[in-house]
Amino acid sequence: MTRMLIIVVAVLLSLATVAQVGARPTDAPPTETNCKAEAAASGKYEGVQQCTRFASGMEIVVHNKKPKFDNSGTSQSGARLP
Amino acid sequence: MKTIRSILAALVLGAVAVYSLAAAIPASAAACTTGKIGFGSTHLSSDATTITISSIPSTGSGGACTWSNFYVSGITRSTYTTTCDDPMYAQFNGDTSGSYNYVLTWFYGSSGSFQGYHATRSHVAQINCDTRPAGAATGFDIELVQHSNTTFNKQVVGSNNMGYNTNSPNYGTMAEWHGSTWVNTSAVTQIDLFLDHGQFKSGSDFVTFIE
């Protein structure tokens, strides 16, 4: 009876280890979720056109709010396109 | 009894094999070894001002490993019609301060030149304007080198290819290379891509990769 119990525990431990080894350190293929309504409600964007959330948690938001920037403090040399 | 011994022997052999496999799996915080994989994309169904890529991860699922590089690739065209091209800029983690330094160089025919800047955004590609023949566009690749690293400032390298003039159907080709430093040691979790003047035209494609 004791031997049988040892065998059962050993089998369970082996299966658990195999499951651990089988878990590759990668993310699942990009499953897409439409997050347009959430992006619009977040207040972070203006004129949200598209929002896609992937399995990794990464989001791509297409919108019409241009970030703040300026062209001061630049140096330039060379010719531009014709 | 013989059967039990056989089972035990198989378990021991199995355990040895499992141990060998486990040795090949990276430990926590080791670099992910999956190679470059597609990580998400978007196709513009209408003209758009900004593409925001947010919640870019530093680690793989469950923190099992650390991602090394992040890539954005695309094909696009600007709605701008006043000149022939439109700079595409990037800002990281919403930083709008003057923390960006970059240089770009371009070649067409037998000529070429360069520019260097210190600015409030990084110049990562040059985009064809709407003055170019129909179908002309810029194809670009941007790499955020070691985007998860928190020791060094971030380095960004990129290249693009675009139409050169208004001749049709053969409007020539101009190639550019870009190098940028974002003076910040934070892991990059967000990228905003936008144009100096116009909008990204409908039909543009943007795709991300990670490794």
HADDOCK unambig.tbl for C-alpha pairs under 7 A between the chains (distance, minus, plus):
assign (segid A and resid 14 and name CA) (segid B and resid 15 and name CA) 6.66 0.50 0.50
assign (segid A and resid 18 and name CA) (segid B and resid 18 and name CA) 6.51 0.50 0.50
assign (segid A and resid 21 and name CA) (segid B and resid 21 and name CA) 6.92 0.50 0.50
assign (segid A and resid 21 and name CA) (segid B and resid 22 and name CA) 5.78 0.50 0.50
assign (segid A and resid 25 and name CA) (segid B and resid 32 and name CA) 6.60 0.50 0.50
assign (segid A and resid 25 and name CA) (segid B and resid 60 and name CA) 5.99 0.50 0.50
assign (segid A and resid 25 and name CA) (segid B and resid 61 and name CA) 6.37 0.50 0.50
assign (segid A and resid 25 and name CA) (segid B and resid 64 and name CA) 5.39 0.50 0.50
assign (segid A and resid 25 and name CA) (segid B and resid 65 and name CA) 6.18 0.50 0.50
assign (segid A and resid 26 and name CA) (segid B and resid 34 and name CA) 6.52 0.50 0.50
assign (segid A and resid 26 and name CA) (segid B and resid 60 and name CA) 5.40 0.50 0.50
assign (segid A and resid 26 and name CA) (segid B and resid 61 and name CA) 5.98 0.50 0.50
assign (segid A and resid 27 and name CA) (segid B and resid 60 and name CA) 5.95 0.50 0.50
assign (segid A and resid 27 and name CA) (segid B and resid 61 and name CA) 5.46 0.50 0.50
assign (segid A and resid 30 and name CA) (segid B and resid 39 and name CA) 5.99 0.50 0.50
assign (segid A and resid 30 and name CA) (segid B and resid 40 and name CA) 5.89 0.50 0.50
assign (segid A and resid 54 and name CA) (segid B and resid 40 and name CA) 6.62 0.50 0.50
assign (segid A and resid 57 and name CA) (segid B and resid 55 and name CA) 6.21 0.50 0.50
assign (segid A and resid 58 and name CA) (segid B and resid 54 and name CA) 5.70 0.50 0.50
assign (segid A and resid 58 and name CA) (segid B and resid 55 and name CA) 4.58 0.50 0.50
assign (segid A and resid 58 and name CA) (segid B and resid 56 and name CA) 5.24 0.50 0.50
assign (segid A and resid 59 and name CA) (segid B and resid 53 and name CA) 5.66 0.50 0.50
assign (segid A and resid 59 and name CA) (segid B and resid 54 and name CA) 5.20 0.50 0.50
assign (segid A and resid 59 and name CA) (segid B and resid 55 and name CA) 6.32 0.50 0.50
assign (segid A and resid 60 and name CA) (segid B and resid 51 and name CA) 6.86 0.50 0.50
assign (segid A and resid 60 and name CA) (segid B and resid 52 and name CA) 5.60 0.50 0.50
assign (segid A and resid 60 and name CA) (segid B and resid 53 and name CA) 4.48 0.50 0.50
assign (segid A and resid 60 and name CA) (segid B and resid 54 and name CA) 6.45 0.50 0.50
assign (segid A and resid 61 and name CA) (segid B and resid 51 and name CA) 5.87 0.50 0.50
assign (segid A and resid 61 and name CA) (segid B and resid 52 and name CA) 5.05 0.50 0.50
assign (segid A and resid 61 and name CA) (segid B and resid 53 and name CA) 6.44 0.50 0.50
assign (segid A and resid 62 and name CA) (segid B and resid 48 and name CA) 6.53 0.50 0.50
assign (segid A and resid 62 and name CA) (segid B and resid 50 and name CA) 5.96 0.50 0.50
assign (segid A and resid 62 and name CA) (segid B and resid 51 and name CA) 4.80 0.50 0.50
assign (segid A and resid 62 and name CA) (segid B and resid 52 and name CA) 6.41 0.50 0.50
assign (segid A and resid 63 and name CA) (segid B and resid 48 and name CA) 6.05 0.50 0.50
assign (segid A and resid 63 and name CA) (segid B and resid 49 and name CA) 6.11 0.50 0.50
assign (segid A and resid 63 and name CA) (segid B and resid 50 and name CA) 5.43 0.50 0.50
assign (segid A and resid 63 and name CA) (segid B and resid 51 and name CA) 6.59 0.50 0.50
assign (segid A and resid 64 and name CA) (segid B and resid 48 and name CA) 5.91 0.50 0.50
assign (segid A and resid 64 and name CA) (segid B and resid 49 and name CA) 4.55 0.50 0.50
assign (segid A and resid 64 and name CA) (segid B and resid 50 and name CA) 5.78 0.50 0.50
assign (segid A and resid 65 and name CA) (segid B and resid 49 and name CA) 6.56 0.50 0.50
assign (segid A and resid 65 and name CA) (segid B and resid 50 and name CA) 6.42 0.50 0.50
assign (segid A and resid 66 and name CA) (segid B and resid 49 and name CA) 6.26 0.50 0.50
assign (segid A and resid 66 and name CA) (segid B and resid 50 and name CA) 5.95 0.50 0.50
assign (segid A and resid 66 and name CA) (segid B and resid 194 and name CA) 6.74 0.50 0.50
assign (segid A and resid 68 and name CA) (segid B and resid 96 and name CA) 6.07 0.50 0.50
assign (segid A and resid 69 and name CA) (segid B and resid 96 and name CA) 6.14 0.50 0.50
assign (segid A and resid 69 and name CA) (segid B and resid 120 and name CA) 5.48 0.50 0.50
assign (segid A and resid 69 and name CA) (segid B and resid 121 and name CA) 6.52 0.50 0.50
assign (segid A and resid 70 and name CA) (segid B and resid 120 and name CA) 6.22 0.50 0.50
assign (segid A and resid 71 and name CA) (segid B and resid 119 and name CA) 6.47 0.50 0.50
assign (segid A and resid 72 and name CA) (segid B and resid 119 and name CA) 6.86 0.50 0.50
assign (segid A and resid 73 and name CA) (segid B and resid 118 and name CA) 6.31 0.50 0.50
assign (segid A and resid 73 and name CA) (segid B and resid 119 and name CA) 6.28 0.50 0.50
assign (segid A and resid 74 and name CA) (segid B and resid 117 and name CA) 4.91 0.50 0.50
assign (segid A and resid 74 and name CA) (segid B and resid 118 and name CA) 5.51 0.50 0.50
assign (segid A and resid 74 and name CA) (segid B and resid 119 and name CA) 6.28 0.50 0.50
assign (segid A and resid 75 and name CA) (segid B and resid 116 and name CA) 6.11 0.50 0.50
assign (segid A and resid 75 and name CA) (segid B and resid 117 and name CA) 5.42 0.50 0.50
assign (segid A and resid 76 and name CA) (segid B and resid 115 and name CA) 5.16 0.50 0.50
assign (segid A and resid 76 and name CA) (segid B and resid 116 and name CA) 6.03 0.50 0.50
assign (segid A and resid 77 and name CA) (segid B and resid 114 and name CA) 6.47 0.50 0.50
assign (segid A and resid 77 and name CA) (segid B and resid 115 and name CA) 5.31 0.50 0.50
assign (segid A and resid 78 and name CA) (segid B and resid 113 and name CA) 5.17 0.50 0.50
assign (segid A and resid 78 and name CA) (segid B and resid 114 and name CA) 5.77 0.50 0.50
assign (segid A and resid 78 and name CA) (segid B and resid 115 and name CA) 6.61 0.50 0.50
assign (segid A and resid 79 and name CA) (segid B and resid 113 and name CA) 6.61 0.50 0.50
assign (segid A and resid 81 and name CA) (segid B and resid 84 and name CA) 6.99 0.50 0.50
